[in-house]
Amino acid sequence: MIEFVDYNVGLLLNALEETAQKDRTIVIFMSDHGEMLGDHGIFLKGPYMYDPLVRVPLILCWPGHFKNGLKSEALVELIDLAPTILQAVGIPVPIRMQGRSFLEICKGEADPSVHKSHIYSEYYNAMVKHRNPTPYLTMFRDNRYKIVAYSFMDSGELYDMESDPDELDNLWDIPKYEDIRYSYLKKCLDACVHTIDPLPERTGNY
């Protein structure tokens, strides 16, 4: 599969080179989700928020504009791509967009390790075969903890991403992490509220 993807991406890049479009084309290599491939005893994809599924590739190239060889460990969401592209080509970013441009990082003009304080993800009944109960998962993650809230259920997941990057030790039910659990549930709720469309803009007092 890797060889197949590599070959076809190569065809696209060669076509840009041959048609003299390489220097005026932003190339983005990404994925909408990962695959478990046996991690946690799970194959393929599904209603999970483990890093093998939600931490996807993101490679950008724009010769003469983006800094070569730059690597970033910053927290980034795929919704950040649209405002980044718009800003790169000089188009105003609409207020309703949830994402935040990381153009300055790509150009080498900002700290590549810092972009967002957290990331947020949802899985709401996305696959027909998952039934009884239908899974509704909401995830919030910062540089320290990841919390996964299961809607309509009493259980969930909480991981210390510093000491447990493989997400093997679920802290959800451990009493000494109760305050952290409730704190991150509040952060998760706040992140969910911020996904609400802000338009139309309020112009009156009420």
C-alpha positions as CSV (number, residue, x, y, z in Angstrom):
1,M,0.0,0.0,0.0
2,I,2.8,2.4,0.9
3,E,4.5,1.7,-2.5
4,F,1.2,2.3,-4.3
5,V,0.7,5.6,-2.6
6,D,4.3,6.7,-3.2
7,Y,4.1,5.8,-6.9
8,N,0.9,7.8,-7.5
9,V,2.0,10.8,-5.5
10,G,5.1,10.7,-7.6
11,L,3.0,10.8,-10.8
12,L,1.3,14.0,-9.5
13,L,4.5,15.7,-8.5
14,N,6.2,14.8,-11.9
15,A,3.2,16.2,-13.7
16,L,3.5,19.5,-11.9
17,E,7.2,19.6,-12.7
18,E,6.7,18.8,-16.4
19,T,4.0,21.4,-16.8
20,A,6.0,24.1,-15.0
21,Q,3.3,24.4,-12.2
22,K,5.4,23.2,-9.3
23,D,6.5,26.6,-8.0
24,R,2.9,27.9,-8.0
25,T,1.2,24.9,-6.5
26,I,0.6,24.2,-2.8
27,V,0.9,20.4,-2.4
28,I,-0.7,18.9,0.7
29,F,-0.3,15.2,1.7
30,M,-2.8,14.2,4.4
31,S,-5.3,11.6,5.5
32,D,-8.8,11.9,6.9
33,H,-8.1,9.1,9.4
34,G,-5.5,6.5,10.3
35,E,-5.8,2.7,10.7
36,M,-5.3,0.7,13.8
37,L,-3.3,-2.1,12.1
38,G,-3.4,-4.3,15.3
39,D,-2.7,-1.6,17.9
40,H,-4.8,-2.2,21.0
41,G,-5.8,-5.5,19.3
42,I,-7.9,-3.6,16.8
43,F,-7.7,-3.6,13.0
44,L,-9.0,-1.1,10.4
45,K,-10.8,2.0,11.8
46,G,-13.9,2.5,13.9
47,P,-15.3,4.5,16.9
48,Y,-12.0,5.0,18.6
49,M,-9.9,8.1,19.4
50,Y,-6.5,6.4,19.8
51,D,-3.6,8.3,18.2
52,P,-3.2,5.7,15.4
53,L,-6.6,6.9,14.1
54,V,-6.6,10.6,14.8
55,R,-2.9,11.6,14.4
56,V,-2.7,11.6,10.7
57,P,0.1,12.6,8.2
58,L,0.3,16.3,7.2
59,I,3.0,17.4,4.8
60,L,2.9,20.7,2.9
61,C,5.1,21.9,0.1
62,W,5.2,25.2,-1.7
63,P,8.7,26.0,-3.2
64,G,9.9,29.4,-2.5
65,H,7.2,30.1,0.1
66,F,7.3,27.3,2.7
67,K,10.5,26.6,4.6
68,N,12.2,23.4,3.5
69,G,12.8,20.5,5.9
70,L,10.7,22.1,8.7
71,K,9.2,19.7,11.2
72,S,6.5,20.7,13.7
73,E,5.1,18.9,16.8
74,A,2.4,21.5,17.2
75,L,-1.2,20.5,17.8
76,V,-3.0,21.0,14.4
77,E,-6.4,20.1,13.1
78,L,-7.4,19.5,9.5
79,I,-9.9,22.3,9.8
80,D,-6.8,24.6,10.0
81,L,-5.9,23.8,6.4
82,A,-8.6,25.9,4.8
83,P,-7.7,29.2,6.5
84,T,-4.0,28.4,5.9
85,I,-4.6,28.1,2.2
86,L,-6.8,31.2,2.0
87,Q,-4.2,33.3,3.8
88,A,-1.4,31.9,1.6
89,V,-3.1,33.1,-1.5
90,G,-4.3,36.4,-0.1
91,I,-8.0,35.6,0.3
92,P,-9.7,36.9,3.5
93,V,-10.7,34.1,6.0
94,P,-14.4,34.1,6.6
95,I,-15.4,34.6,10.3
96,R,-17.4,31.4,10.3
97,M,-14.4,29.2,9.8
98,Q,-13.5,27.2,12.9
99,G,-9.9,26.6,11.9
100,R,-6.8,28.7,12.5
101,S,-4.2,29.4,9.9
102,F,-0.7,28.0,10.5
103,L,0.9,29.8,7.5
104,E,3.5,31.6,9.6
105,I,4.8,28.2,10.8
106,C,5.0,26.9,7.2
107,K,7.0,30.0,6.2
108,G,9.4,29.6,9.2
109,E,8.2,32.8,10.7
110,A,6.8,31.4,13.9
111,D,7.7,28.8,16.6
112,P,6.9,25.4,14.9
113,S,6.2,23.8,18.2
114,V,3.3,26.1,19.1
115,H,0.0,26.5,17.2
116,K,-3.1,25.5,19.3
117,S,-3.5,24.8,23.0
118,H,-5.7,21.8,22.2
119,I,-7.4,19.7,19.5
120,Y,-11.0,18.5,19.4
121,S,-12.6,15.6,17.5
122,E,-16.0,14.0,17.1
123,Y,-17.3,10.6,16.1
124,Y,-21.1,10.6,16.0
125,N,-22.7,7.5,14.5
126,A,-20.5,7.6,11.4
127,M,-20.6,4.0,10.4
128,V,-23.8,2.0,9.8
129,K,-22.4,-1.3,11.1
130,H,-21.8,0.1,14.6
131,R,-25.0,-0.6,16.6
132,N,-26.3,-1.3,20.1
133,P,-25.3,1.1,21.4
134,T,-24.6,3.5,18.6
135,P,-21.3,5.2,19.6
136,Y,-21.0,8.9,20.1
137,L,-17.5,9.9,21.1
138,T,-16.1,13.4,21.8
139,M,-12.4,13.9,22.3
140,F,-10.3,16.8,23.7
141,R,-6.6,16.7,23.9
142,D,-3.8,19.1,24.8
143,N,-0.1,18.4,25.3
144,R,-0.6,16.6,28.5
145,Y,-4.0,14.7,28.6
146,K,-6.5,13.2,26.2
147,I,-10.1,12.7,27.3
148,V,-12.7,10.7,25.4
149,A,-16.3,11.2,26.5
150,Y,-18.9,8.6,25.5
151,S,-22.2,10.2,25.2
152,F,-25.2,8.4,26.9
153,M,-22.8,6.2,28.7
154,D,-21.1,6.4,32.2
155,S,-17.6,5.3,30.9
156,G,-14.9,7.1,29.0
157,E,-11.1,7.3,28.6
158,L,-8.4,9.5,30.1
159,Y,-4.8,9.2,29.2
160,D,-1.6,11.0,30.4
161,M,0.0,11.5,27.0
162,E,3.4,12.3,28.6
163,S,3.8,9.2,30.6
164,D,1.6,7.0,28.5
165,P,1.9,8.0,24.8
166,D,0.7,4.6,23.7
167,E,-2.6,5.1,25.6
168,L,-2.5,1.8,27.5
169,D,-3.5,3.0,30.9
170,N,-7.0,4.4,31.1
171,L,-7.2,6.7,34.1
172,W,-10.9,7.4,33.9
173,D,-12.0,5.4,36.9
174,I,-8.9,6.1,39.1
175,P,-10.0,8.2,42.1
176,K,-6.9,10.4,42.3
177,Y,-7.5,11.6,38.7
178,E,-11.1,12.5,39.3
179,D,-10.5,16.3,39.4
180,I,-8.5,16.1,36.2
181,R,-11.3,14.1,34.6
182,Y,-14.0,16.6,35.5
183,S,-11.7,19.5,34.5
184,Y,-11.1,18.0,31.0
185,L,-14.8,17.1,30.6
186,K,-15.5,20.9,31.0
187,K,-12.7,21.7,28.5
188,C,-14.2,19.1,26.1
189,L,-17.7,20.7,26.4
190,D,-16.3,24.2,25.8
191,A,-14.5,23.0,22.7
192,C,-17.8,21.4,21.5
193,V,-19.6,24.7,22.0
194,H,-17.0,26.6,20.0
195,T,-17.9,24.5,16.9
196,I,-21.3,26.2,16.7
197,D,-21.6,28.4,13.6
198,P,-21.1,32.1,14.7
199,L,-23.1,33.5,11.8
200,P,-25.1,35.7,11.3
201,E,-23.1,38.3,13.2
202,R,-25.0,40.0,15.9
203,T,-25.7,43.6,15.0
204,G,-28.4,44.5,17.6
205,N,-28.5,44.5,21.4
206,Y,-30.8,41.5,21.6
